[in-house]
Structures are given as structure tokens and as C-alpha cells.
Amino acid sequence: MCLRSIENYIRENGSIPSADKAVQITQVLGVTVEYLVTGTDSLKKNSASIEPEIDNEIRQLIKAINNLPKAKQRIVIKNALYLAGVLKES
């Protein structure tokens, strides 16, 4: 897909991409076709209801970490990831 084609799609009086080109654009941008066409994404709106409920203690922990200075946030997060086995000791 060339830059000129994308510029034509962006212009108000430009052409409308074919379905396969729209899919290619969404893959590059990391959005859905719905978002490309409407500017909204109903899947993302509904995803909050699909996510599991977060335990109240975890919410409190997130809030406490969020209130820390950035340097301390990094320390807490790094240690939590290490304890969870995500990070190796450095």
C-alpha cells in the first residue's frame, strides 16, 4: 500500500478503501475495522465486563503503588514481578 493511497483515504473527499485494504490498514494501526470506520470500538467497551473481578486487596495495592513516587513505584513493581517469576534476578 503506498503513501498516496493512504493520503487519498484520509482526505475528506478521498476514496474509500476496499475491505481487504481496510483490514491491512487496521493491522498496521492495531485497531479494528469498526474503529477505523466509526472511531469507536464496541469490543473494547464490552471487554471491561469480560475481565475477571479484581480482588479488593489488589485494588488497594494498585492504589498504594500509584500514590508512590515514580522511583519507588519501579522498585515495588520490579520486586513484584521478580516474586511472580516474571523477572530474573539482576
Backbone as CSV, one residue per row, in Angstrom:
resi,resn,N_x,N_y,N_z,CA_x,CA_y,CA_z,C_x,C_y,C_z
1,MET,0.858,-1.168,0.000,0.000,0.000,0.000,0.898,1.224,0.000
2,CYS,0.644,2.146,-0.879,1.518,3.308,-0.999,0.976,4.487,-0.197
3,LEU,1.884,5.421,0.081,1.547,6.606,0.859,0.445,7.409,0.180
4,ARG,0.487,7.493,-1.154,-0.528,8.253,-1.889,-1.936,7.677,-1.641
5,SER,-2.052,6.354,-1.606,-3.351,5.723,-1.345,-3.850,6.102,0.037
6,ILE,-2.964,6.035,1.023,-3.353,6.383,2.398,-3.770,7.843,2.471
7,GLU,-3.025,8.724,1.795,-3.391,10.143,1.775,-4.769,10.342,1.159
8,ASN,-5.084,9.585,0.118,-6.408,9.678,-0.513,-7.501,9.218,0.452
9,TYR,-7.228,8.178,1.232,-8.220,7.696,2.193,-8.465,8.722,3.292
10,ILE,-7.420,9.451,3.662,-7.525,10.407,4.765,-8.286,11.653,4.356
11,ARG,-8.084,12.118,3.117,-8.777,13.326,2.657,-10.288,13.141,2.734
12,GLU,-10.955,14.223,3.082,-12.417,14.174,3.223,-13.083,13.747,1.924
13,ASN,-12.567,14.202,0.791,-13.160,13.843,-0.492,-12.416,12.675,-1.132
14,GLY,-11.597,11.989,-0.348,-10.802,10.884,-0.853,-11.633,9.635,-1.075
15,SER,-10.961,8.636,-1.629,-11.641,7.376,-1.904,-11.791,6.550,-0.634
16,ILE,-12.659,5.576,-0.695,-12.878,4.662,0.429,-12.122,3.380,0.117
17,PRO,-11.313,2.886,1.073,-10.538,1.674,0.784,-11.440,0.454,0.658
18,SER,-10.983,-0.501,-0.129,-11.702,-1.768,-0.224,-11.589,-2.487,1.111
19,ALA,-12.397,-3.515,1.302,-12.403,-4.241,2.574,-11.034,-4.830,2.888
20,ASP,-10.376,-5.415,1.878,-9.067,-6.023,2.146,-8.025,-4.967,2.482
21,LYS,-8.094,-3.790,1.859,-7.171,-2.698,2.193,-7.471,-2.153,3.583
22,ALA,-8.758,-2.064,3.948,-9.130,-1.600,5.285,-8.569,-2.542,6.343
23,VAL,-8.634,-3.828,6.079,-8.084,-4.815,7.022,-6.581,-4.622,7.147
24,GLN,-5.887,-4.401,6.040,-4.446,-4.162,6.094,-4.114,-2.927,6.922
25,ILE,-4.887,-1.866,6.733,-4.667,-0.636,7.493,-4.869,-0.891,8.985
26,THR,-5.934,-1.619,9.336,-6.205,-1.871,10.754,-5.112,-2.725,11.385
27,GLN,-4.552,-3.652,10.615,-3.476,-4.487,11.144,-2.237,-3.651,11.434
28,VAL,-1.936,-2.715,10.567,-0.775,-1.845,10.776,-1.009,-0.919,11.968
29,LEU,-2.228,-0.392,12.085,-2.539,0.548,13.163,-2.881,-0.137,14.479
30,GLY,-3.175,-1.427,14.437,-3.547,-2.137,15.656,-4.931,-1.780,16.161
31,VAL,-5.846,-1.514,15.247,-7.229,-1.188,15.609,-8.165,-2.123,14.856
32,THR,-9.446,-2.076,15.188,-10.441,-2.876,14.481,-10.962,-2.093,13.276
33,VAL,-11.592,-2.809,12.344,-12.214,-2.143,11.201,-13.311,-1.206,11.701
34,GLU,-14.041,-1.652,12.720,-15.088,-0.793,13.290,-14.512,0.533,13.754
35,TYR,-13.359,0.487,14.429,-12.733,1.719,14.906,-12.289,2.579,13.729
36,LEU,-11.748,1.951,12.699,-11.296,2.691,11.527,-12.460,3.441,10.882
37,VAL,-13.622,2.800,10.835,-14.786,3.389,10.168,-15.513,4.389,11.069
38,THR,-15.707,4.032,12.349,-16.559,4.845,13.221,-15.809,5.671,14.260
39,GLY,-14.573,5.287,14.558,-13.831,5.982,15.614,-14.126,5.438,16.996
40,THR,-14.973,4.403,17.085,-15.258,3.744,18.358,-15.106,2.243,18.178
41,ASP,-14.962,1.551,19.293,-14.777,0.101,19.225,-15.637,-0.547,20.297
42,SER,-16.748,-1.144,19.905,-17.661,-1.751,20.871,-17.020,-2.935,21.577
43,LEU,-16.037,-3.610,20.947,-15.360,-4.722,21.606,-14.604,-4.248,22.831
44,LYS,-13.948,-3.101,22.729,-13.208,-2.575,23.877,-14.162,-2.112,24.965
45,LYS,-15.314,-1.563,24.588,-16.307,-1.149,25.581,-16.804,-2.356,26.368
46,ASN,-17.015,-3.468,25.673,-17.534,-4.668,26.324,-16.457,-5.468,27.033
47,SER,-15.176,-5.215,26.754,-14.108,-6.014,27.346,-14.034,-5.839,28.851
48,ALA,-14.443,-4.683,29.366,-14.404,-4.467,30.810,-15.327,-5.442,31.525
49,SER,-16.444,-5.775,30.913,-17.374,-6.698,31.550,-16.896,-8.138,31.449
50,ILE,-15.984,-8.420,30.521,-15.461,-9.766,30.346,-14.325,-10.057,31.325
51,GLU,-13.553,-9.023,31.687,-12.419,-9.203,32.578,-12.877,-9.705,33.938
52,PRO,-12.075,-10.577,34.563,-12.453,-11.069,35.879,-12.424,-9.950,36.918
53,GLU,-13.220,-10.103,37.932,-13.276,-9.125,39.012,-11.944,-9.093,39.746
54,ILE,-11.416,-7.911,39.985,-10.150,-7.767,40.696,-10.426,-7.735,42.193
55,ASP,-9.655,-8.539,42.913,-9.779,-8.623,44.364,-9.579,-7.241,44.985
56,ASN,-10.316,-6.949,46.054,-10.252,-5.641,46.714,-8.844,-5.343,47.220
57,GLU,-8.136,-6.348,47.740,-6.777,-6.122,48.236,-5.842,-5.724,47.093
58,ILE,-6.054,-6.311,45.920,-5.224,-5.950,44.767,-5.518,-4.517,44.344
59,ARG,-6.786,-4.130,44.388,-7.147,-2.732,44.085,-6.453,-1.778,45.054
60,GLN,-6.458,-2.127,46.339,-5.798,-1.282,47.341,-4.302,-1.201,47.081
61,LEU,-3.707,-2.332,46.701,-2.286,-2.366,46.404,-1.959,-1.480,45.209
62,ILE,-2.750,-1.590,44.165,-2.534,-0.764,42.972,-2.644,0.714,43.331
63,LYS,-3.641,1.055,44.120,-3.821,2.444,44.535,-2.625,2.928,45.358
64,ALA,-2.143,2.079,46.276,-0.989,2.449,47.104,0.253,2.638,46.246
65,ILE,0.472,1.731,45.296,1.637,1.851,44.411,1.525,3.103,43.561
66,ASN,0.343,3.380,43.093,0.119,4.563,42.257,0.412,5.857,43.001
67,ASN,0.250,5.849,44.320,0.495,7.051,45.129,1.963,7.234,45.492
68,LEU,2.801,6.237,45.207,4.234,6.337,45.500,4.935,7.205,44.460
69,PRO,6.092,7.765,44.829,6.904,8.446,43.818,7.331,7.437,42.746
70,LYS,7.580,7.909,41.531,7.895,7.033,40.397,9.057,6.089,40.688
71,ALA,10.112,6.572,41.337,11.271,5.721,41.619,10.876,4.554,42.518
72,LYS,10.046,4.811,43.517,9.597,3.743,44.416,8.610,2.819,43.714
73,GLN,7.795,3.363,42.810,6.874,2.523,42.029,7.663,1.478,41.255
74,ARG,8.759,1.923,40.602,9.572,0.992,39.818,10.155,-0.108,40.690
75,ILE,10.590,0.247,41.903,11.162,-0.743,42.819,10.112,-1.773,43.216
76,VAL,8.931,-1.303,43.585,7.856,-2.208,44.008,7.436,-3.114,42.856
77,ILE,7.261,-2.537,41.683,6.830,-3.323,40.524,7.886,-4.351,40.147
78,LYS,9.151,-3.932,40.140,10.230,-4.860,39.798,10.267,-6.019,40.790
79,ASN,10.126,-5.730,42.086,10.129,-6.794,43.093,8.917,-7.710,42.954
80,ALA,7.750,-7.145,42.657,6.554,-7.960,42.488,6.706,-8.890,41.292
81,LEU,7.245,-8.364,40.195,7.459,-9.194,39.008,8.500,-10.274,39.274
82,TYR,9.519,-9.951,40.064,10.525,-10.947,40.426,9.884,-12.064,41.257
83,LEU,9.077,-11.693,42.239,8.418,-12.683,43.089,7.437,-13.539,42.298
84,ALA,6.836,-12.960,41.277,5.885,-13.709,40.443,6.605,-14.597,39.438
85,GLY,7.914,-14.498,39.385,8.679,-15.327,38.463,8.773,-14.779,37.064
86,VAL,8.324,-13.543,36.870,8.376,-12.919,35.548,9.770,-12.383,35.249
87,LEU,10.414,-11.836,36.277,11.768,-11.294,36.122,12.778,-12.194,36.788
88,LYS,13.974,-12.243,36.232,15.088,-12.949,36.851,15.891,-11.952,37.657
89,GLU,16.603,-12.426,38.656,17.413,-11.536,39.482,18.482,-10.885,38.632
90,SER,18.649,-9.567,38.813,19.648,-8.852,38.002,20.791,-8.348,38.832
